[in-house]
């Protein structure tokens, strides 16, 4: 009976976190496809300030990951998740009521200040038992992918029908729903050690930063998201370069992401059971290098490009499930939130640098040059892992 109760409790956490992630990701990404065009309608708006309004979110996300992670270690995950959602709610409300680009920048800053990604992943990883952990991370990844695709598809439709402010109103409503879900669906962790202040606090936090094991995982997620942004920049351009290409990009992305998560769920469970994560990481990067080479050799072939995209998302999905588990398992007991925050910062930095590099390269060259640059990054990534495994 107790085992059944614990199982129900675990899946309530999974359900709650997936709902919070899905709605928040939808509200977060829904602005991206349209703001570059419709943002010019705000007072005092310039192209530069539109870029600031979009980028300031990521800046504050990276800035607040560690404070939120540390606070969650001390005061409890649920309370800090709710605090972050309140910041996101207030930021969405300000954006909804703003007619000036400066109001949008302020609102986006507050939205970014609700940096709860690492706290949610920490709560999930420490609440779920080992036998369900891979499945839980897989469902989280699926919810992320579906929300991202839905945001990309629905954003232009909503703006044309209801205006740009409707997107911020949706974010505001979704924030309220998320707070309700955290209160009513997610149970409070029973074995929490939050609220305990430990001697030599700064020294202990510094040890988390200096952990070589955690550094390896952080570098892997950094390279993964750097390459993800390069993909999102270059692949749509390459797809539309093919003659007689009528399939929308979102359909290809949606299909490949969905297939990937269902394939990697049993694979990730096997890797966790056999504890062969080092071999899996090396093999995955090698597979990406080989598929990238084939893509460059047959760049004009639509089939090879889609195959390359499918292989990339297979590896991406595997890493998104596997790496958070490894970070949680190798983190100090009282500093899992802090460790996951550093991990999340690595994600945001990788995405930020990848988008900048991809935009710069594509501005002066073709998508083929971006793919060639990716190949160089893959080799650096592989060499980094070889070096780390020898140490």
C-alpha positions as CSV (number, residue, x, y, z in Angstrom):
1,X,0.0,0.0,0.0
2,X,2.8,2.4,0.9
3,X,4.6,1.6,-2.4
4,X,1.4,2.3,-4.3
5,X,1.0,5.7,-2.5
6,X,4.6,6.6,-3.2
7,X,4.1,5.8,-6.9
8,X,1.0,8.0,-7.1
9,X,2.9,10.7,-5.3
10,X,5.8,10.6,-7.7
11,X,3.6,10.8,-10.8
12,X,1.7,13.7,-9.3
13,X,5.1,15.5,-9.2
14,X,5.8,14.6,-12.8
15,X,2.4,15.7,-13.9
16,X,2.6,19.0,-12.0
17,X,6.1,19.9,-13.2
18,X,5.3,18.9,-16.8
19,X,2.2,21.2,-16.7
20,X,4.2,24.1,-15.2
21,X,7.0,23.6,-17.8
22,X,4.6,23.3,-20.7
23,X,2.5,26.4,-20.0
24,X,5.6,28.5,-19.0
25,X,7.6,27.4,-22.1
26,X,4.5,28.2,-24.3
27,X,4.2,31.6,-22.7
28,X,7.9,32.2,-23.0
29,X,8.5,31.3,-26.6
30,X,5.2,32.5,-28.1
31,X,6.7,36.0,-28.5
32,X,9.8,35.0,-30.4
33,X,8.4,34.4,-34.0
34,X,6.5,37.7,-34.3
35,X,8.1,40.3,-32.0
36,X,10.8,41.2,-34.6
37,X,8.0,42.5,-36.9
38,X,5.2,43.6,-34.5
39,X,7.6,45.1,-31.9
40,X,8.1,48.2,-34.2
41,X,4.5,49.3,-33.4
42,X,5.5,50.1,-29.8
43,X,6.3,53.7,-28.9
44,X,10.1,54.6,-29.0
45,X,10.8,51.2,-30.6
46,X,13.9,50.7,-32.7
47,X,15.5,47.5,-34.1
48,X,18.1,47.6,-31.4
49,X,15.6,48.0,-28.6
50,X,13.6,45.1,-30.0
51,X,16.7,43.0,-29.8
52,X,17.2,44.2,-26.2
53,X,13.6,43.3,-25.3
54,X,14.1,39.7,-26.6
55,X,17.6,39.2,-25.2
56,X,17.0,40.7,-21.7
57,X,14.9,37.7,-20.8
58,X,17.9,35.3,-21.3
59,X,20.2,37.7,-19.4
60,X,18.1,37.7,-16.3
61,X,17.4,34.0,-16.6
62,X,21.2,33.3,-16.4
63,X,21.6,35.9,-13.7
64,X,19.1,34.5,-11.3
65,X,19.5,30.7,-11.8
66,X,22.1,30.4,-9.0
67,X,20.2,32.6,-6.4
68,X,17.0,30.7,-7.1
69,X,18.8,27.3,-6.8
70,X,20.5,28.3,-3.6
71,X,17.3,29.7,-2.1
72,X,15.5,26.5,-3.0
73,X,18.1,24.5,-1.1
74,X,17.4,26.6,2.0
75,X,13.7,27.4,1.9
76,X,12.1,24.6,-0.2
77,X,11.5,24.0,-3.9
78,X,7.8,24.7,-4.0
79,X,8.1,28.1,-2.4
80,X,10.8,29.3,-4.7
81,X,8.9,28.0,-7.8
82,X,5.9,30.0,-6.8
83,X,8.1,33.1,-6.2
84,X,9.5,32.7,-9.7
85,X,6.1,32.3,-11.2
86,X,4.9,35.5,-9.4
87,X,7.8,37.4,-11.1
88,X,6.8,35.9,-14.5
89,X,3.2,36.9,-13.8
90,X,4.0,40.5,-12.9
91,X,6.3,40.8,-15.9
92,X,3.6,39.5,-18.2
93,X,1.0,41.9,-16.7
94,X,3.4,44.9,-17.3
95,X,4.0,43.8,-20.9
96,X,0.3,43.4,-21.5
97,X,-0.4,47.0,-20.3
98,X,2.6,48.6,-22.0
99,X,2.4,50.7,-25.2
100,X,6.1,51.6,-25.0
101,X,9.1,49.4,-25.8
102,X,10.6,50.5,-22.5
103,X,7.6,48.9,-20.7
104,X,8.2,45.7,-22.7
105,X,11.9,45.7,-21.7
106,X,10.9,46.1,-18.0
107,X,8.3,43.4,-18.2
108,X,10.6,41.0,-20.0
109,X,13.3,41.6,-17.4
110,X,10.8,40.6,-14.7
111,X,9.7,37.6,-16.7
112,X,13.3,36.5,-16.9
113,X,13.8,37.1,-13.2
114,X,11.5,34.1,-12.6
115,X,14.3,31.7,-13.2
116,X,12.8,28.4,-11.9
117,X,14.0,25.9,-14.6
118,X,16.8,24.5,-12.4
119,X,14.5,24.4,-9.3
120,X,11.8,22.4,-11.2
121,X,14.4,19.9,-12.5
122,X,15.9,19.5,-9.1
123,X,12.5,18.9,-7.5
124,X,11.7,16.3,-10.2
125,X,15.1,14.5,-10.0
126,X,15.1,14.3,-6.1
127,X,11.5,13.3,-5.8
128,X,11.3,10.5,-8.4
129,X,12.7,7.1,-7.7
130,X,15.5,5.8,-9.9
131,X,13.3,3.3,-11.7
132,X,11.0,6.1,-12.9
133,X,13.5,8.9,-13.3
134,X,14.3,8.4,-17.0
135,X,10.7,8.2,-17.9
136,X,10.0,11.4,-15.9
137,X,12.7,13.3,-17.7
138,X,11.5,11.9,-21.0
139,X,8.0,13.2,-20.4
140,X,9.5,16.6,-19.3
141,X,11.4,16.7,-22.6
142,X,8.3,15.8,-24.6
143,X,6.3,18.5,-22.9
144,X,9.0,21.0,-23.7
145,X,9.2,20.0,-27.4
146,X,5.4,20.1,-27.9
147,X,5.0,23.4,-26.1
148,X,7.9,24.9,-28.2
149,X,6.3,23.8,-31.5
150,X,2.8,24.9,-30.5
151,X,4.2,28.3,-29.5
152,X,5.9,28.7,-32.9
153,X,2.8,27.7,-34.8
154,X,0.1,29.5,-32.9
155,X,2.0,32.8,-32.3
156,X,1.4,34.3,-35.8
157,X,-2.3,33.2,-35.8
158,X,-3.0,34.8,-32.4
159,X,-1.2,38.1,-33.3
160,X,-3.2,38.4,-36.6
161,X,-6.5,37.7,-34.8
162,X,-6.1,39.5,-31.5
163,X,-2.9,41.7,-31.6
164,X,0.5,41.5,-30.1
165,X,-0.8,42.2,-26.5
166,X,-2.8,39.0,-26.6
167,X,0.4,37.0,-26.3
168,X,1.3,38.7,-23.0
169,X,-2.2,38.1,-21.8
170,X,-1.8,34.4,-22.5
171,X,1.4,34.4,-20.5
172,X,-0.3,36.1,-17.6
173,X,-3.2,33.6,-17.5
174,X,-0.8,30.6,-17.9
175,X,1.2,32.0,-14.9
176,X,-1.9,31.9,-12.7
177,X,-2.7,28.4,-13.8
178,X,0.9,27.3,-13.0
179,X,0.8,28.8,-9.5
180,X,-2.5,26.9,-8.9
181,X,-0.9,23.6,-10.2
182,X,2.1,24.0,-7.9
183,X,-0.1,24.6,-4.9
184,X,-2.7,21.9,-5.6
185,X,-1.0,19.2,-7.6
186,X,2.6,19.0,-6.6
187,X,3.1,17.5,-3.1
188,X,5.6,19.0,-0.7
189,X,8.8,16.8,-0.6
190,X,8.7,14.6,2.5
191,X,12.5,14.1,2.8
192,X,13.5,17.7,2.2
193,X,16.6,19.1,4.0
194,X,15.7,22.6,3.0
195,X,16.0,25.4,5.5
196,X,19.2,24.1,7.0
197,X,22.1,26.6,6.9
198,X,25.4,24.9,6.9
199,X,28.7,26.1,8.2
200,X,31.2,27.4,5.6
201,X,28.4,28.2,3.2
202,X,30.5,30.0,0.7
203,X,33.2,27.3,0.7
204,X,30.5,24.6,0.1
205,X,29.0,26.6,-2.8
206,X,32.5,27.1,-4.2
207,X,33.1,23.3,-4.1
208,X,30.0,22.9,-6.3
209,X,31.5,25.3,-8.9
210,X,34.9,23.5,-8.7
211,X,33.5,20.0,-9.1
212,X,35.2,18.5,-12.1
213,X,32.5,15.9,-12.5
214,X,29.8,18.5,-12.6
215,X,31.9,20.6,-14.9
216,X,31.9,17.8,-17.5
217,X,28.1,17.7,-17.6
218,X,27.9,21.5,-17.7
219,X,30.2,21.6,-20.7
220,X,28.2,18.9,-22.5
221,X,24.9,20.8,-22.1
222,X,26.7,24.0,-23.2
223,X,27.9,22.5,-26.4
224,X,24.5,20.8,-27.0
225,X,22.5,24.0,-26.8
226,X,25.1,26.0,-28.7
227,X,24.6,23.5,-31.6
228,X,20.8,23.5,-31.1
229,X,20.7,27.2,-31.8
230,X,23.0,26.9,-34.8
231,X,20.5,24.2,-36.1
232,X,17.5,26.4,-35.6
233,X,19.2,29.2,-37.5
234,X,20.6,27.2,-40.5
235,X,18.2,24.4,-41.1
236,X,15.1,26.5,-42.0
237,X,17.2,28.4,-44.5
238,X,18.5,25.2,-46.1
239,X,15.1,23.6,-46.2
240,X,13.5,26.5,-48.1
241,X,16.4,26.5,-50.5
242,X,15.1,23.2,-52.0
243,X,12.9,23.5,-55.0
244,X,9.3,22.3,-54.6
245,X,9.6,22.2,-50.8
246,X,6.1,22.8,-49.4
247,X,6.3,21.1,-45.9
248,X,6.3,23.8,-43.1
249,X,9.4,23.6,-40.9
250,X,7.3,23.2,-37.8
251,X,5.9,19.8,-39.1
252,X,9.5,18.5,-39.6
253,X,10.6,19.7,-36.2
254,X,7.5,18.4,-34.5
255,X,7.8,14.9,-36.1
256,X,11.5,14.5,-35.5
257,X,11.3,15.7,-31.8
258,X,8.3,13.4,-31.1
259,X,10.0,10.4,-32.7
260,X,13.2,11.1,-30.8
261,X,11.7,11.2,-27.4
262,X,9.9,7.9,-27.8
263,X,13.0,6.2,-29.1
264,X,15.4,7.4,-26.4
265,X,13.1,6.6,-23.4
266,X,14.1,2.9,-23.3
267,X,17.7,3.7,-24.3
268,X,18.1,6.2,-21.5
269,X,16.7,3.7,-19.0
270,X,19.2,1.1,-20.2
271,X,22.1,3.5,-19.9
272,X,21.1,4.4,-16.4
273,X,20.8,0.7,-15.4
274,X,24.1,-0.2,-16.9
275,X,25.9,3.0,-15.8
276,X,27.4,3.4,-19.3
277,X,26.8,7.2,-19.6
278,X,30.5,7.9,-20.6
279,X,30.4,5.5,-23.5
280,X,26.9,6.8,-24.5
281,X,28.1,10.4,-24.6
282,X,31.2,9.5,-26.7
283,X,29.2,7.3,-29.1
284,X,26.5,10.0,-29.5
285,X,29.0,12.8,-30.4
286,X,30.8,10.4,-32.9
287,X,27.4,9.6,-34.5
288,X,26.7,13.4,-34.8
289,X,30.1,13.9,-36.5
290,X,29.5,11.1,-39.0
291,X,25.9,12.3,-39.8
292,X,27.2,15.9,-40.2
293,X,29.8,14.8,-42.7
294,X,27.2,12.9,-44.7
295,X,24.9,16.0,-44.6
296,X,27.7,18.2,-46.0
297,X,28.6,15.7,-48.7
298,X,24.9,15.5,-49.8
299,X,23.8,19.0,-48.9
300,X,21.4,19.3,-51.8
301,X,19.6,16.1,-50.9
302,X,16.5,16.7,-48.8
303,X,16.5,13.2,-47.3
304,X,20.0,13.5,-45.8
305,X,19.2,16.8,-44.2
306,X,16.1,15.5,-42.5
307,X,18.0,12.3,-41.5
308,X,20.7,14.6,-40.0
309,X,18.0,16.6,-38.2
310,X,16.5,13.3,-36.8
311,X,19.9,12.0,-35.6
312,X,20.6,15.4,-33.9
313,X,17.3,15.4,-32.1
314,X,17.8,11.8,-31.0
315,X,21.1,12.7,-29.4
316,X,19.6,16.0,-28.1
317,X,16.7,14.1,-26.5
318,X,19.0,11.5,-24.9
319,X,21.2,14.2,-23.4
320,X,18.3,16.2,-22.1
321,X,17.1,13.1,-20.2
322,X,20.5,11.8,-19.1
323,X,22.4,14.9,-18.1
324,X,20.0,16.3,-15.5
325,X,20.0,12.9,-13.8
326,X,23.8,12.8,-13.8
327,X,24.0,16.3,-12.3
328,X,21.5,15.4,-9.6
329,X,23.2,12.1,-8.7
330,X,26.6,13.8,-8.5
331,X,25.6,16.9,-6.6
332,X,26.1,17.4,-2.8
333,X,22.9,16.6,-1.0
334,X,22.2,20.1,0.3
335,X,23.3,21.8,-2.9
336,X,21.4,20.0,-5.7
337,X,19.5,23.2,-6.5
338,X,22.7,25.2,-6.7
339,X,24.3,22.6,-8.9
340,X,21.3,22.4,-11.2
341,X,21.3,26.3,-11.4
342,X,24.9,26.2,-12.7
343,X,23.8,23.5,-15.2
344,X,20.9,25.8,-16.4
345,X,23.3,28.7,-16.8
346,X,25.4,26.6,-19.1
347,X,22.3,25.9,-21.2
348,X,21.4,29.6,-21.5
349,X,25.0,30.6,-22.3
350,X,25.2,27.9,-25.0
351,X,22.0,29.1,-26.5
352,X,23.0,32.7,-26.4
353,X,26.5,32.1,-28.0
354,X,25.0,29.7,-30.5
355,X,22.4,32.2,-31.7
356,X,25.0,35.0,-32.0
357,X,27.5,32.9,-33.9
358,X,24.8,31.4,-36.2
359,X,23.4,34.8,-37.0
360,X,26.8,36.3,-37.7
361,X,27.9,33.4,-39.9
362,X,24.6,33.2,-41.8
363,X,24.6,37.0,-42.3
364,X,27.7,36.8,-44.4
365,X,27.7,33.2,-45.7
366,X,25.4,30.3,-46.5
367,X,23.8,27.6,-44.3
368,X,26.5,25.2,-45.6
369,X,29.1,27.3,-43.8
370,X,27.1,27.1,-40.6
371,X,27.0,23.3,-41.0
372,X,30.8,23.3,-41.6
373,X,31.3,25.4,-38.4
374,X,29.1,22.9,-36.6
375,X,31.5,20.1,-37.6
376,X,34.4,22.0,-36.0
377,X,32.4,22.4,-32.8
378,X,31.6,18.7,-32.8
379,X,35.3,17.8,-33.0
380,X,36.1,20.2,-30.2
381,X,33.2,18.7,-28.1
382,X,34.5,15.2,-28.7
383,X,38.1,16.1,-27.8
384,X,36.9,17.8,-24.7
385,X,35.1,14.6,-23.6
386,X,38.1,12.4,-24.5
387,X,40.3,14.7,-22.4
388,X,37.9,14.8,-19.5
389,X,37.6,11.0,-19.4
390,X,41.3,10.6,-19.3
391,X,41.7,12.8,-16.2
